């Protein structure tokens, strides 16, 4: 971490328990937060119970209170929230946790890094060696294969974790390009093995998951109640809280007055009342911040709302943070697990962030997001004739008809990030399945 960031990191380590608690509330969904409030109400007679938790406020005592953070409900089963929970455990140092957050932002829905390691290292002020070492630590998260830079690394991490690495499997992983073209004689020569040995090695490879991140894209996530809702009005797009799930804290001041009349309970009542009022303010702040972040995202992504993912504009966490006057880490926490109902479905707020195409690449179409280009490539490949798949040159030409002019190498780059094989490999994929 460079010298400018280091003071901020040291300052973060001195956060009070209440500050940590408030920060933890930012990354909870509406449902999770209401459940957390109800659990607090079980121990605090001045927080009105909403009834969503199955417990009573009876026998509340001042002692034996658990840490508020340790009682937080589990995060939603999304990729980013799942990984974020593990990062909280792996990296207790504030500086390392901030670095981990930057790597998490570069994670694509498949679980692979969507940016090169040198680019991430430069953004974090790390040397190449430091970035490599930190990436090794990140690759400890489950499921194995997350934070990989390419297919070979993703599969190798899984094979090593399973203890199934053999000389033949090692050589297969080093020659995936040959495997992708289904050149069996060439693969046999590269592996220096017999056909039965190669078949056993291929069985190991086929049992692996090349896209470990997609395991978290479940139907359960898609039907979860959204946290915020965006609607089009005569004045444009408007964001609102989902009032049916919006969490709130109601402080019972009447009970507080009764407690204070009894001198034996006065100290107890004063402390619990302060806790209840603080939680009320913290939840209101969380709700306000969530709405601010969502509103700024919508302001910058109106083209997406009007026309779909092919119009997703480049957007970074820092840009949203600067616009609404909060720290970038705040935006990161708010967008983790939060769903917004849009005309195109309930989408996680993380979905709206994507880097811009590099202006240095010939014909990259500055101003269009990488996510939009990848989406268009996916559309075209999904609709192609399997017998005559589209080449990268053809994909570039088709995208250029309704969008920016793209160089062939740019299409190849984003096709690779989507883990879509070359047109030649796609044509031969059926042969691989018969091996």
C-alpha positions as MATLAB code, in Angstrom:
seq = 'XXXXXXXXXXXXXXXXXXXXXXXXXXXXXXXXXXXXXXXXXXXXXXXXXXXXXXXXXXXXXXXXXXXXXXXXXXXXXXXXXXXXXXXXXXXXXXXXXXXXXXXXXXXXXXXXXXXXXXXXXXXXXXXXXXXXXXXXXXXXXXXXXXXXXXXXXXXXXXXXXXXXXXXXXXXXXXXXXXXXXXXXXXXXXXXXXXXXXXXXXXXXXXXXXXXXXXXXXXXXXXXXXXXXXXXXXXXXXXXXXXXXXXXXXXXXXXXXXXXXXXXXXXXXXXXXXXXXXXXXXXXXXXXXXXXXXXXXXXXXXXXXXXXXXXXXXXXXXXXXXXXXXXXXXXXXXXXXXXXXXXXXXXXXXXXXXXXXXXXXXXXXXXXXXXXXXXXXXXXXXXXXXXXXXXXXXXXXXXXXXXXXXXXXXXXXXXXXXXXXXXXXXXXXXXXXXXX';
ca = [
       0.000    0.000    0.000;
       1.417    3.367   -0.923;
       2.207    6.084    1.593;
      -0.946    8.061    0.930;
      -3.207    5.155    1.815;
      -1.259    3.918    4.827;
      -2.460    6.620    7.285;
      -6.047    5.896    6.420;
      -5.495    2.208    7.033;
      -3.920    2.847   10.461;
      -6.814    5.098   11.379;
      -9.288    2.363   10.454;
      -7.767    0.003   13.016;
      -8.843    2.323   15.847;
     -12.549    2.139   15.055;
     -14.816    1.728   18.060;
     -17.190   -1.180   18.461;
     -20.126    1.056   17.562;
     -18.386    2.228   14.385;
     -17.691   -1.372   13.375;
     -21.290   -2.263   14.142;
     -22.595    0.633   12.021;
     -20.337   -0.366    9.132;
     -21.528   -3.962    9.337;
     -25.147   -2.797    8.987;
     -24.369   -1.246    5.596;
     -23.880   -4.606    3.913;
     -27.059   -6.263    5.189;
     -30.124   -6.685    3.033;
     -33.467   -5.348    4.266;
     -34.567   -8.782    5.441;
     -31.288   -9.466    7.202;
     -31.265   -6.107    8.927;
     -34.822   -6.479   10.204;
     -33.904   -9.891   11.573;
     -30.913   -8.311   13.306;
     -33.124   -5.582   14.795;
     -35.532   -8.191   16.117;
     -32.660  -10.024   17.775;
     -31.561   -6.786   19.406;
     -35.150   -6.314   20.580;
     -34.959   -9.643   22.391;
     -32.400   -8.109   24.769;
     -33.478   -4.482   24.818;
     -36.946   -3.688   26.181;
     -36.891   -0.212   24.600;
     -36.730   -1.523   21.010;
     -40.216   -2.382   19.839;
     -40.430   -5.937   18.572;
     -41.725   -6.326   14.987;
     -42.624   -9.981   15.339;
     -40.362  -11.418   12.640;
     -38.184  -13.197   15.190;
     -39.595  -15.980   17.364;
     -38.456  -14.909   20.818;
     -39.618  -12.858   23.756;
     -38.098   -9.830   25.409;
     -38.764  -11.387   28.780;
     -35.957  -11.958   31.248;
     -33.734   -9.426   29.534;
     -30.608   -8.838   31.565;
     -27.749   -6.448   31.353;
     -25.100   -9.143   31.526;
     -24.079  -11.972   29.202;
     -24.587   -9.781   26.133;
     -23.037  -11.228   22.999;
     -21.134   -9.084   20.557;
     -23.587   -7.367   18.224;
     -21.469   -8.213   15.227;
     -21.233  -11.913   16.134;
     -25.027  -12.146   16.127;
     -25.439  -10.748   12.648;
     -27.463  -13.097   10.438;
     -25.794  -14.930    7.594;
     -25.244  -12.960    4.417;
     -27.212  -13.731    1.285;
     -25.880  -16.602   -0.757;
     -24.445  -14.464   -3.522;
     -20.897  -14.703   -4.820;
     -19.779  -11.302   -3.535;
     -21.352  -11.678   -0.098;
     -20.069  -15.255    0.217;
     -16.511  -14.197   -0.599;
     -16.768  -11.028    1.489;
     -17.657  -13.058    4.580;
     -14.528  -15.182    4.126;
     -12.358  -12.127    3.550;
     -13.550  -10.714    6.892;
     -12.080  -13.813    8.535;
      -8.925  -14.134    6.440;
      -7.861  -10.500    6.720;
      -8.200   -8.911   10.137;
      -5.679   -6.175    9.368;
      -7.445   -3.088    7.998;
      -4.845   -2.524    5.273;
      -5.098   -6.114    4.016;
      -8.910   -6.063    4.170;
      -8.948   -2.915    2.028;
      -6.661   -4.593   -0.486;
      -8.899   -7.667   -0.510;
     -11.892   -5.438   -1.236;
     -10.120   -4.081   -4.317;
      -9.481   -7.610   -5.600;
     -13.114   -8.511   -4.871;
     -14.261   -5.648   -7.085;
     -12.314   -7.249   -9.943;
     -14.115  -10.583   -9.546;
     -16.478  -11.403  -12.407;
     -19.673  -13.501  -11.966;
     -17.768  -16.641  -12.984;
     -15.348  -16.161  -10.099;
     -12.367  -15.141  -12.239;
     -10.428  -11.899  -12.052;
     -11.821   -9.468  -14.611;
      -8.679   -7.307  -14.506;
      -5.032   -8.162  -14.966;
      -2.907   -8.556  -11.845;
      -0.543   -5.724  -12.931;
      -3.520   -3.350  -13.237;
      -4.811   -4.275   -9.777;
      -1.308   -3.994   -8.325;
      -0.904   -0.520   -9.809;
      -4.253    0.601   -8.377;
      -3.260   -0.667   -4.924;
       0.323    0.581   -4.968;
       1.737   -2.962   -4.760;
       4.805   -4.411   -6.401;
       4.386   -7.384   -8.724;
       5.749   -9.712   -6.046;
       3.436   -8.310   -3.359;
       0.401   -8.622   -5.625;
       1.298  -12.209   -6.487;
       1.703  -13.101   -2.815;
      -1.584  -11.437   -1.878;
      -3.391  -13.245   -4.694;
      -2.122  -16.550   -3.339;
      -3.760  -15.710   -0.017;
      -7.030  -14.784   -1.731;
      -7.087  -18.094   -3.578;
      -7.626  -19.839   -0.235;
     -11.316  -18.874   -0.279;
     -13.954  -21.463   -1.061;
     -14.996  -22.744   -3.502;
     -11.519  -23.431   -4.792;
     -10.783  -21.752   -8.094;
     -12.015  -18.278   -7.224;
      -9.648  -15.382   -8.000;
      -8.071  -17.341  -10.857;
      -6.498  -15.477  -13.752;
      -7.127  -18.090  -16.414;
      -8.672  -21.495  -16.981;
      -5.483  -23.442  -16.325;
      -4.973  -21.748  -12.952;
      -8.612  -22.286  -11.963;
      -8.449  -26.012  -12.731;
      -4.973  -26.453  -11.249;
      -6.055  -24.965   -7.917;
      -8.938  -27.443   -7.743;
      -6.839  -30.459   -8.700;
      -4.198  -29.590   -6.097;
      -6.853  -29.043   -3.418;
      -8.321  -32.480   -4.181;
      -4.895  -34.136   -4.112;
      -5.435  -35.576   -7.597;
      -2.456  -34.078   -9.382;
      -0.536  -36.585  -11.488;
       2.131  -36.094  -14.163;
      -0.484  -36.657  -16.864;
      -2.995  -34.193  -15.341;
      -0.195  -31.657  -14.946;
       0.688  -31.955  -18.639;
      -2.971  -31.714  -19.677;
      -3.278  -28.450  -17.743;
      -0.163  -27.139  -19.459;
      -1.626  -27.982  -22.873;
      -5.263  -26.919  -22.640;
      -4.976  -25.258  -26.047;
      -4.383  -28.670  -27.579;
      -7.283  -30.134  -25.625;
      -9.536  -27.340  -26.831;
      -8.800  -28.170  -30.452;
      -9.457  -31.898  -29.858;
      -6.128  -32.957  -31.372;
      -5.793  -36.271  -29.562;
      -2.561  -37.438  -31.208;
      -0.949  -34.105  -30.294;
      -2.231  -34.375  -26.721;
      -0.879  -37.912  -26.397;
       2.520  -36.713  -27.573;
       2.454  -33.699  -25.227;
       1.532  -35.867  -22.247;
       3.856  -38.743  -23.221;
       1.274  -41.244  -22.048;
      -1.013  -44.003  -23.264;
      -4.641  -43.504  -24.297;
      -5.989  -45.120  -21.082;
      -3.780  -42.812  -18.999;
      -4.969  -39.798  -20.966;
      -8.602  -40.851  -20.513;
      -8.120  -41.083  -16.742;
      -6.534  -37.644  -16.707;
      -9.394  -36.198  -18.724;
     -11.878  -37.653  -16.233;
     -10.183  -35.637  -13.511;
     -10.360  -32.471  -15.611;
     -14.044  -32.953  -16.517;
     -14.977  -33.338  -12.842;
     -13.732  -29.814  -12.110;
     -15.713  -26.577  -12.181;
     -14.241  -24.046  -14.653;
     -16.618  -21.340  -13.399;
     -16.857  -21.699   -9.603;
     -18.606  -18.355   -9.198;
     -21.716  -19.417  -11.094;
     -22.682  -21.807   -8.289;
     -24.051  -18.779   -6.423;
     -26.391  -17.637   -9.196;
     -29.329  -19.590   -7.786;
     -33.053  -19.295   -8.349;
     -33.417  -18.557   -4.644;
     -31.483  -15.332   -5.120;
     -33.653  -14.291   -8.037;
     -36.891  -14.527   -6.092;
     -35.641  -12.724   -3.000;
     -37.452   -9.496   -2.255;
     -35.529   -6.517   -3.680;
     -34.212   -3.921   -1.259;
     -34.864   -0.924   -3.522;
     -37.172   -0.392   -6.494;
     -36.650    1.798   -9.549;
     -39.661    3.084  -11.494;
     -40.036    5.348  -14.499;
     -42.183    8.425  -13.939;
     -42.988   11.507  -15.955;
     -39.903   13.118  -14.404;
     -37.627   10.190  -15.171;
     -36.371    7.207  -13.228;
     -37.049    7.299   -9.492;
     -35.595    5.031   -6.802;
     -37.548    4.107   -3.695;
     -37.056    1.777   -0.769;
     -39.053   -1.432   -0.876;
     -41.415   -0.415    1.917;
     -42.633   -3.970    2.428;
     -39.170   -4.996    3.647;
     -37.687   -1.660    4.802;
     -36.215   -2.172    8.281;
     -36.735    0.359   11.019;
     -36.146    0.747   14.740;
     -38.916    2.084   16.966;
     -37.846    3.213   20.412;
     -40.365    2.694   23.223;
     -39.985    5.940   25.178;
     -43.014    5.210   27.364;
     -41.374    2.105   28.827;
     -38.148    4.064   29.280;
     -39.920    6.629   31.485;
     -41.411    3.889   33.662;
     -38.011    2.250   34.127;
     -36.391    5.551   35.092;
     -38.947    6.078   37.851;
     -37.468    3.076   39.646;
     -34.036    4.082   40.955;
     -32.971    0.419   41.033;
     -33.347    0.156   37.238;
     -32.276    3.704   36.362;
     -28.726    2.837   35.263;
     -29.892   -0.194   33.347;
     -32.618    1.826   31.617;
     -30.245    4.648   30.692;
     -27.735    2.350   29.024;
     -30.339    0.326   27.127;
     -32.142    3.470   26.005;
     -28.896    4.912   24.633;
     -28.285    1.661   22.753;
     -31.812    1.725   21.313;
     -31.470    5.341   20.172;
     -28.070    4.645   18.639;
     -29.412    1.661   16.701;
     -32.301    3.811   15.475;
     -29.872    6.422   14.126;
     -27.577    3.781   12.631;
     -30.419    2.071   10.756;
     -31.756    5.403    9.500;
     -28.258    6.265    8.278;
     -27.946    2.883    6.573;
     -31.296    3.300    4.817;
     -30.418    6.839    3.725;
     -26.992    5.771    2.410;
     -28.452    2.810    0.532;
     -30.947    5.075   -1.205;
     -28.247    7.634   -2.040;
     -26.034    4.976   -3.623;
     -28.902    3.419   -5.592;
     -30.096    6.834   -6.796;
     -26.638    7.763   -8.054;
     -26.308    4.429   -9.855;
     -29.661    4.955  -11.549;
     -28.710    8.511  -12.527;
     -25.656    7.164  -14.313;
     -27.299    4.071  -15.822;
     -30.485    5.427  -17.381;
     -29.492    4.032  -20.783;
     -29.321    0.557  -19.274;
     -32.762    0.958  -17.709;
     -34.192    2.142  -21.026;
     -32.471   -0.313  -23.376;
     -30.909   -3.200  -21.465;
     -27.465   -4.528  -20.617;
     -25.933   -3.660  -23.981;
     -26.185   -0.018  -22.858;
     -24.532   -0.502  -19.477;
     -22.215    2.475  -19.006;
     -18.744    2.343  -17.457;
     -18.971    3.008  -13.724;
     -16.657    2.586  -10.735;
     -17.237    2.547   -7.003;
     -15.023    5.609   -6.644;
     -17.179    7.653   -9.030;
     -20.327    6.939   -7.040;
     -18.513    7.603   -3.762;
     -17.215   10.976   -4.971;
     -20.651   12.031   -6.200;
     -22.484   11.369   -2.942;
     -19.632   12.297   -0.604;
     -18.833    8.993    1.080;
     -15.815    6.686    1.178;
     -15.388    4.160   -1.609;
     -15.509    1.298    0.903;
     -18.965    2.494    1.990;
     -20.275    2.123   -1.566;
     -18.671   -1.311   -1.761;
     -20.408   -2.472    1.406;
     -23.796   -1.031    0.432;
     -23.695   -2.701   -2.985;
     -22.771   -6.109   -1.547;
     -25.886   -8.267   -1.625;
     -28.324   -5.378   -2.197;
     -30.922   -6.054   -4.892;
     -32.699   -3.454   -6.994;
     -35.903   -4.191   -8.897;
     -35.552   -2.914  -12.474;
     -37.455   -3.408  -15.744;
     -34.834   -6.070  -16.518;
     -35.318   -8.036  -13.308;
     -34.034   -7.838   -9.742;
     -30.312   -7.170  -10.076;
     -27.522   -6.864   -7.496;
     -26.122   -3.343   -7.341;
     -22.660   -4.773   -8.071;
     -23.959   -5.598  -11.557;
     -24.001   -1.920  -12.500;
     -20.244   -1.470  -12.144;
     -17.900   -2.076  -15.047;
     -14.700   -0.565  -16.348;
     -14.578    1.448  -19.578;
     -12.894    0.120  -22.671;
      -9.328    1.323  -23.008;
      -9.069    4.408  -25.184;
      -5.602    3.270  -26.215;
      -6.904    0.283  -28.119;
      -7.742    0.997  -31.737;
     -11.488    1.267  -32.256;
     -12.433    0.324  -28.733;
     -15.340    2.736  -28.612;
     -14.562    4.930  -25.637;
     -17.554    5.406  -23.395;
     -18.942    1.874  -23.719;
     -18.459   -0.456  -20.790;
     -16.606   -3.732  -20.945;
     -19.709   -5.421  -19.520;
     -21.824   -4.192  -22.436;
     -19.334   -5.532  -24.957;
     -19.170   -8.898  -23.210;
     -22.965   -9.083  -23.146;
     -23.164   -8.414  -26.888;
     -20.554  -11.094  -27.589;
     -22.554  -13.562  -25.499;
     -25.705  -12.723  -27.448;
     -24.067  -13.224  -30.822;
     -22.347  -16.478  -29.890;
     -25.537  -17.875  -28.334;
     -27.412  -17.223  -31.593;
     -24.715  -18.481  -33.985;
     -24.893  -21.578  -36.132;
     -22.816  -24.232  -34.308;
     -21.734  -25.636  -37.657;
     -20.373  -22.255  -38.731;
     -19.429  -20.322  -35.554;
     -18.595  -16.639  -35.777;
     -14.945  -15.635  -35.978;
     -13.572  -12.760  -33.905;
     -13.424  -10.601  -37.035;
     -17.083  -11.311  -37.747;
     -18.056  -10.585  -34.140;
     -16.209   -7.255  -34.323;
     -18.020   -6.349  -37.528;
     -21.459   -7.271  -36.164;
     -20.902   -5.321  -32.948;
     -19.716   -2.340  -34.985;
     -22.965   -2.276  -36.971;
     -24.934   -1.086  -33.920;
     -22.194   -0.020  -31.563;
     -18.556    1.011  -31.409;
     -15.907   -0.155  -33.847;
     -13.875   -2.893  -32.195;
     -10.507   -4.343  -33.088;
     -10.386   -8.116  -33.523;
      -7.960   -8.409  -30.622;
     -10.438   -6.533  -28.401;
     -13.156   -9.061  -29.204;
     -10.715  -11.899  -28.551;
      -9.849  -10.363  -25.174;
     -13.441  -10.144  -23.975;
     -14.373  -13.494  -25.488;
     -11.534  -14.955  -23.450;
     -12.825  -13.302  -20.280;
     -16.202  -14.932  -20.919;
     -14.432  -18.303  -21.246;
     -15.865  -18.671  -24.750;
     -13.526  -20.809  -26.905;
     -12.338  -19.665  -30.320;
     -14.576  -20.305  -33.331;
     -12.360  -23.245  -34.285;
     -12.569  -24.747  -30.788;
     -16.327  -24.224  -30.627;
     -16.674  -26.151  -33.862;
     -14.671  -29.025  -32.422;
     -16.207  -29.110  -28.937;
     -18.483  -32.006  -29.824;
     -15.423  -34.115  -30.600;
     -14.000  -33.449  -27.138;
     -17.130  -34.821  -25.531;
     -16.616  -38.131  -27.295;
     -13.101  -38.628  -25.987;
];
